[in-house]
């Protein structure tokens, strides 16, 4: 894998003395001395090449004021797959300190004609791979590489815990490729006890969820129009093909459901409540939120209760909204959550706020809110003070995009 450093001739930042990446010691616990947030996102430009990774940083610890890094230029570009990336998500492994950016492999503007020319082509025949970068300091990024969710080496068990798909001789089998349309808008949550105690490699894993159409196994050319957008789930420890296991259906309303984003909050009884925010494109619910207290929330028999529908419609003004990104305010003693909704086609993110998720969301009506125009579908990561300072002080290599 390539390391994104200026002195290696690839994309990224000037790593300072010797161009070396940090050791990541401060990456293990962002809840210690929390300070600031980072947003990864993409942009659209019908006449240019904007489907790349951009990074914004909060102005101090204020989640309503954002500053573009690298002078507003992209910090990462994909040279694999379709060469475009959209809908990026960012998350860190709390046990290893490694951070990951996961993005949709799609280039709408200026892409290869063989990759399709409209949303029908892309959703039926587009890339089933996710574009992955990884970093131990949020500044120097290794990659990109691909994770193909339609070609799992393992399946999650129908029972309580995930497992490898093995043959009668104990050898790992290679299942037939899944017949999926394009995979897009993948996010994930870290589950510290996904695997049982004693599992080789540890108990924790990322439970992933992404949007795809699902075709019958014998429809290898994806000709059927009797399909719709669903949200699927899988799990991985490091976003490699070797550890990825396919789980199955996560959301199927019978209509088009896309762009799920999730957040969790601790309950007074020691439990955990999971909130799921998804865009409905069929039944008029717009962006809706539901919730569950089930510990293993990704299982197909989980019961979810709807809290709110048509979230963010206040901003649509005849347009639509999609690509929600949710995050919690990390200030101690504060119950506050933020939700960014992407007003399409080109307005970009507008803010929502909640002080009680059980009561839903309302627009953040503040003249002080600042975020660069046309900032589109991405993800937010809470930082600690050391991480914030490293991102703020990095010498971003704008010359690569002159």
Wavefront OBJ file of the C-alpha trace (Angstrom):
o trace
v 0.000 0.000 0.000
v 1.079 3.540 -0.660
v 1.716 5.958 2.188
v 0.337 9.400 1.386
v 3.355 11.613 1.934
v 4.710 14.509 -0.070
v 8.200 13.049 -0.203
v 6.907 9.756 -1.602
v 5.396 11.527 -4.581
v 1.824 10.599 -3.683
v -1.133 12.504 -2.263
v -1.234 13.778 1.284
v 0.666 16.107 3.583
v 4.190 16.985 4.524
v 4.835 14.836 7.556
v 7.454 17.168 9.008
v 10.867 15.849 10.065
v 11.716 12.954 7.785
v 8.121 12.826 6.536
v 7.304 10.095 9.062
v 3.818 9.363 10.281
v 3.054 9.648 13.980
v 3.041 6.540 16.172
v -0.677 6.851 16.885
v -0.302 6.643 20.664
v -2.981 9.298 21.146
v -5.411 7.540 18.790
v -6.586 4.907 21.243
v -8.948 7.072 23.263
v -10.527 10.170 21.739
v -12.805 10.400 24.794
v -9.765 11.476 26.841
v -9.505 15.267 26.701
v -12.069 15.531 23.868
v -11.588 18.557 21.674
v -12.760 19.312 18.152
v -14.261 17.314 15.314
v -13.174 16.378 11.803
v -15.511 16.015 8.816
v -14.612 14.037 5.678
v -16.802 14.642 2.634
v -16.880 14.984 -1.130
v -18.027 17.656 -3.567
v -19.673 17.712 -6.976
v -18.548 19.631 -10.036
v -20.229 18.733 -13.353
v -17.331 20.343 -15.202
v -14.426 19.167 -13.040
v -13.013 16.361 -10.927
v -14.347 16.925 -7.424
v -15.351 13.410 -6.362
v -12.417 13.096 -3.989
v -11.858 13.294 -0.220
v -12.007 16.709 1.455
v -11.452 17.421 5.145
v -12.928 20.146 7.345
v -12.004 20.832 10.967
v -14.047 22.622 13.595
v -12.904 26.065 14.679
v -11.832 24.973 18.139
v -14.331 22.742 19.933
v -17.429 24.294 18.333
v -19.336 21.772 16.156
v -21.209 24.594 14.410
v -18.126 26.290 12.922
v -16.081 24.421 10.309
v -12.848 25.307 8.505
v -11.753 23.619 5.257
v -8.266 22.136 5.495
v -5.780 22.131 2.615
v -7.231 25.419 1.430
v -10.418 23.616 0.480
v -8.550 21.292 -1.891
v -8.921 17.489 -1.706
v -6.433 15.585 0.441
v -7.015 12.126 -1.075
v -7.780 10.942 -4.599
v -8.594 7.438 -5.746
v -6.620 6.078 -8.694
v -8.337 2.682 -8.567
v -11.817 1.422 -9.434
v -13.883 4.186 -11.011
v -11.347 6.834 -9.797
v -14.158 8.680 -8.023
v -15.174 8.574 -4.351
v -18.391 9.734 -2.713
v -20.157 9.412 0.671
v -16.988 8.941 2.791
v -17.196 7.741 6.384
v -14.440 7.954 9.003
v -14.002 5.747 12.070
v -11.210 4.538 14.363
v -10.585 1.196 16.023
v -10.453 1.958 19.783
v -8.237 -1.078 20.412
v -5.542 -0.505 17.776
v -5.800 3.238 17.132
v -6.022 2.674 13.384
v -8.445 4.972 11.599
v -10.229 4.253 8.329
v -11.942 6.213 5.584
v -14.550 4.151 3.722
v -15.992 5.611 0.516
v -18.303 4.734 -2.370
v -16.451 3.777 -5.551
v -18.342 6.007 -7.991
v -17.389 8.802 -10.374
v -20.475 10.507 -11.784
v -18.711 13.348 -13.596
v -15.943 12.519 -16.041
v -15.866 8.800 -15.344
v -15.266 5.987 -17.810
v -18.178 5.307 -20.146
v -17.905 1.612 -19.304
v -18.801 2.427 -15.680
v -22.252 3.665 -16.702
v -23.844 6.976 -17.524
v -26.888 7.296 -15.254
v -28.244 6.203 -11.887
v -29.994 3.186 -13.377
v -26.679 1.891 -14.733
v -24.793 2.650 -11.544
v -27.372 1.223 -9.147
v -27.768 -1.985 -11.205
v -24.246 -2.530 -12.514
v -21.965 -0.205 -10.546
v -19.014 -1.086 -8.359
v -19.644 -3.393 -5.416
v -16.310 -2.345 -3.934
v -15.674 0.199 -1.219
v -12.576 2.390 -1.366
v -10.506 2.184 1.816
v -7.719 4.297 3.290
v -6.162 3.757 6.718
v -4.030 5.875 9.022
v -2.544 5.787 12.507
v -2.515 9.578 12.910
v -5.325 11.025 10.707
v -2.738 12.862 8.607
v -0.741 10.217 6.728
v -3.033 7.842 4.833
v -2.155 4.471 3.323
v -4.117 3.373 0.268
v -6.392 3.405 -1.521
v -7.441 -0.244 -1.721
v -10.731 -1.986 -2.461
v -13.055 -4.146 -0.371
v -15.609 -5.974 -2.525
v -18.701 -6.628 -0.407
v -20.192 -8.877 -3.115
v -17.321 -11.358 -2.831
v -17.196 -12.363 0.843
v -14.866 -15.110 1.967
v -16.985 -15.552 5.090
v -20.627 -15.362 6.110
v -21.919 -14.238 9.483
v -23.690 -17.065 11.293
v -27.450 -16.985 11.751
v -26.787 -17.597 15.427
v -25.524 -15.100 17.980
v -21.979 -14.668 16.793
v -20.285 -14.165 13.443
v -18.231 -17.033 12.070
v -16.237 -18.196 9.094
v -17.849 -20.160 6.290
v -16.053 -23.520 6.410
v -16.298 -26.799 4.541
v -16.556 -30.286 5.985
v -12.756 -30.513 6.089
v -12.496 -27.285 8.059
v -11.113 -25.307 5.132
v -12.474 -21.818 4.481
v -14.696 -21.967 1.408
v -15.065 -19.344 -1.314
v -18.793 -18.635 -1.641
v -20.341 -17.689 -4.963
v -20.324 -13.947 -5.499
v -23.455 -12.170 -4.317
v -25.601 -10.561 -6.993
v -25.607 -6.990 -5.742
v -25.994 -3.695 -7.482
v -23.606 -0.889 -6.600
v -22.539 -0.661 -2.953
v -22.707 2.862 -1.620
v -22.884 5.051 1.483
v -21.245 2.550 3.859
v -20.955 3.426 7.528
v -20.202 1.304 10.571
v -20.205 1.117 14.358
v -17.580 -0.554 16.537
v -18.989 -3.489 18.523
v -16.545 -4.532 21.278
v -18.198 -7.924 21.870
v -19.180 -8.922 18.341
v -17.230 -12.176 18.676
v -17.363 -14.442 21.755
v -14.701 -14.418 24.446
v -11.603 -16.272 23.338
v -12.072 -15.512 19.647
v -8.723 -15.408 17.836
v -7.904 -11.792 17.064
v -10.123 -10.385 19.791
v -13.827 -9.893 20.327
v -14.343 -6.516 18.672
v -15.390 -5.805 15.091
v -16.895 -3.087 12.940
v -20.486 -3.818 11.950
v -20.958 -2.220 8.542
v -24.155 -1.165 6.760
v -24.460 0.015 3.175
v -27.014 0.409 0.375
v -27.390 -2.039 -2.535
v -30.003 -3.611 -4.752
v -30.163 -7.394 -4.295
v -30.761 -9.582 -7.333
v -31.643 -13.267 -7.551
v -28.634 -15.551 -7.632
v -29.327 -16.555 -11.243
v -29.767 -12.946 -12.439
v -26.070 -12.464 -13.083
v -26.667 -9.648 -15.572
v -28.959 -7.759 -13.171
v -31.758 -7.410 -15.684
v -34.642 -7.515 -13.210
v -36.500 -4.279 -12.526
v -38.361 -5.891 -9.613
v -35.667 -4.809 -7.199
v -35.280 -1.874 -4.856
v -32.612 -0.242 -2.722
v -32.036 -2.006 0.579
v -29.507 -1.631 3.384
v -27.280 -4.650 3.986
v -24.871 -5.433 6.801
v -21.543 -7.146 7.277
v -18.629 -7.154 9.689
v -14.860 -6.748 9.574
v -11.954 -6.084 11.886
v -9.811 -4.153 9.415
v -11.763 -3.573 6.162
v -9.803 -6.201 4.246
v -11.263 -8.944 2.078
v -9.787 -11.556 4.403
v -11.725 -10.476 7.508
v -14.922 -9.233 5.863
v -17.998 -11.378 6.467
v -21.351 -10.800 4.834
v -24.293 -10.613 7.213
v -27.448 -10.087 5.178
v -30.435 -7.772 5.132
v -30.528 -4.845 7.566
v -33.338 -2.650 6.181
v -35.934 -3.737 3.635
v -39.104 -1.647 3.617
v -40.272 -2.939 0.252
v -39.208 0.394 -1.245
v -35.977 2.297 -1.723
v -33.994 2.843 1.504
v -30.533 4.407 1.388
v -27.899 6.381 3.308
v -28.205 4.980 6.827
v -26.269 6.776 9.587
v -26.321 5.719 13.246
v -25.492 6.893 16.741
v -25.725 5.285 20.185
v -26.263 6.571 23.698
v -25.818 4.879 27.064
v -28.893 4.191 29.193
v -29.128 4.523 32.959
v -29.625 0.763 33.366
v -26.306 0.043 31.652
v -27.863 -0.712 28.274
v -27.267 1.002 24.969
v -29.865 2.580 22.711
v -29.103 2.611 18.987
v -30.645 5.261 16.717
v -30.840 4.635 12.994
v -31.420 7.455 10.476
v -32.232 6.468 6.877
v -33.523 8.074 3.666
v -36.770 6.682 2.213
v -37.237 7.300 -1.512
v -40.569 5.510 -1.960
v -43.172 6.069 0.744
v -42.911 9.812 1.426
v -41.165 9.475 4.797
v -38.065 11.333 3.656
v -35.267 10.965 6.173
v -36.622 8.992 9.113
v -35.228 7.858 12.476
v -35.982 4.703 14.426
v -34.426 3.157 17.538
v -33.843 -0.089 19.392
v -32.420 -1.200 22.740
v -31.364 -4.589 21.386
v -27.717 -5.308 22.128
v -27.152 -7.040 18.782
v -29.018 -4.452 16.770
v -27.953 -5.698 13.326
v -29.850 -9.002 13.569
v -32.834 -9.510 11.268
v -35.303 -10.102 14.133
v -34.502 -6.805 15.887
v -37.550 -4.679 16.660
v -37.249 -0.986 15.761
v -39.663 1.799 16.685
v -40.073 4.904 14.543
v -39.401 8.234 16.250
v -39.553 10.825 13.457
v -40.077 11.119 9.702
v -39.386 13.820 7.104
v -36.344 15.087 8.994
v -34.802 18.128 7.336
v -37.727 18.860 5.042
v -37.587 22.422 6.372
v -34.478 22.906 4.253
v -35.646 21.263 1.036
v -37.514 24.234 -0.530
v -38.654 22.130 -3.458
v -35.464 20.088 -3.545
v -34.770 16.921 -1.600
v -32.400 15.902 1.133
v -30.338 12.770 1.672
v -26.923 11.670 2.962
v -27.510 12.334 6.680
v -24.474 12.329 8.996
v -25.063 12.129 12.755
v -22.683 12.753 15.657
v -22.832 13.478 19.373
v -21.569 16.589 21.129
v -18.705 15.269 23.251
v -18.807 18.057 25.844
v -19.144 16.479 29.296
v -22.528 16.880 30.916
v -24.153 17.945 27.646
v -26.949 16.003 25.953
v -26.797 17.317 22.411
v -26.575 15.683 19.008
v -26.075 17.103 15.544
v -27.335 15.875 12.201
v -26.164 17.182 8.841
v -28.590 16.663 5.947
v -27.424 16.991 2.348
v -29.846 19.220 0.417
v -29.664 18.110 -3.202
v -28.664 18.529 -5.877
v -25.890 20.967 -4.975
v -26.752 23.038 -1.887
v -24.990 20.608 0.453
v -25.128 20.083 4.189
v -27.532 21.958 6.450
v -27.606 21.429 10.245
v -30.151 19.847 12.579
v -29.877 19.599 16.362
v -31.451 17.572 19.172
v -31.230 17.761 22.950
v -33.455 14.678 23.301
v -33.290 12.054 20.580
v -36.623 10.657 21.741
v -38.179 13.949 20.619
v -36.377 13.986 17.288
v -34.616 16.754 15.362
v -35.183 20.404 14.575
v -33.272 22.808 12.313
v -30.298 24.545 13.894
v -31.471 28.094 13.364
v -28.234 29.921 13.994
v -26.748 32.691 11.893
v -23.381 31.703 13.346
v -23.354 28.250 11.704
v -20.596 28.049 9.118
v -19.717 25.276 6.684
v -18.332 25.713 3.190
v -21.029 25.679 0.469
v -21.602 22.456 -1.498
v -20.179 20.265 1.277
v -21.811 16.922 0.502
v -22.423 13.543 2.125
v -19.674 12.577 4.562
v -18.950 11.618 8.154
v -17.797 13.229 11.392
v -15.261 11.954 13.936
v -14.832 13.257 17.476
v -11.203 14.136 18.312
v -9.027 14.615 21.354
v -6.803 17.655 21.794
v -3.658 16.012 20.412
v -5.463 14.782 17.306
v -7.000 18.192 16.738
v -3.643 19.929 16.996
v -2.029 17.467 14.586
v -4.705 18.050 11.953
v -4.703 21.814 12.455
v -0.910 22.108 12.181
v -0.351 19.667 9.304
v 1.309 21.123 6.202
v -1.232 20.040 3.627
v 0.228 19.580 0.179
v -1.887 21.837 -2.029
v 0.723 21.796 -4.794
v -0.549 18.371 -5.876
v -3.753 19.996 -7.103
v -2.454 23.218 -8.648
l 1 2 3 4 5 6 7 8 9 10 11 12 13 14 15 16 17 18 19 20 21 22 23 24 25 26 27 28 29 30 31 32 33 34 35 36 37 38 39 40 41 42 43 44 45 46 47 48 49 50 51 52 53 54 55 56 57 58 59 60 61 62 63 64 65 66 67 68 69 70 71 72 73 74 75 76 77 78 79 80 81 82 83 84 85 86 87 88 89 90 91 92 93 94 95 96 97 98 99 100 101 102 103 104 105 106 107 108 109 110 111 112 113 114 115 116 117 118 119 120 121 122 123 124 125 126 127 128 129 130 131 132 133 134 135 136 137 138 139 140 141 142 143 144 145 146 147 148 149 150 151 152 153 154 155 156 157 158 159 160 161 162 163 164 165 166 167 168 169 170 171 172 173 174 175 176 177 178 179 180 181 182 183 184 185 186 187 188 189 190 191 192 193 194 195 196 197 198 199 200 201 202 203 204 205 206 207 208 209 210 211 212 213 214 215 216 217 218 219 220 221 222 223 224 225 226 227 228 229 230 231 232 233 234 235 236 237 238 239 240 241 242 243 244 245 246 247 248 249 250 251 252 253 254 255 256 257 258 259 260 261 262 263 264 265 266 267 268 269 270 271 272 273 274 275 276 277 278 279 280 281 282 283 284 285 286 287 288 289 290 291 292 293 294 295 296 297 298 299 300 301 302 303 304 305 306 307 308 309 310 311 312 313 314 315 316 317 318 319 320 321 322 323 324 325 326 327 328 329 330 331 332 333 334 335 336 337 338 339 340 341 342 343 344 345 346 347 348 349 350 351 352 353 354 355 356 357 358 359 360 361 362 363 364 365 366 367 368 369 370 371 372 373 374 375 376 377 378 379 380 381 382 383 384 385 386 387 388 389 390 391 392 393 394 395 396 397 398 399 400 401 402
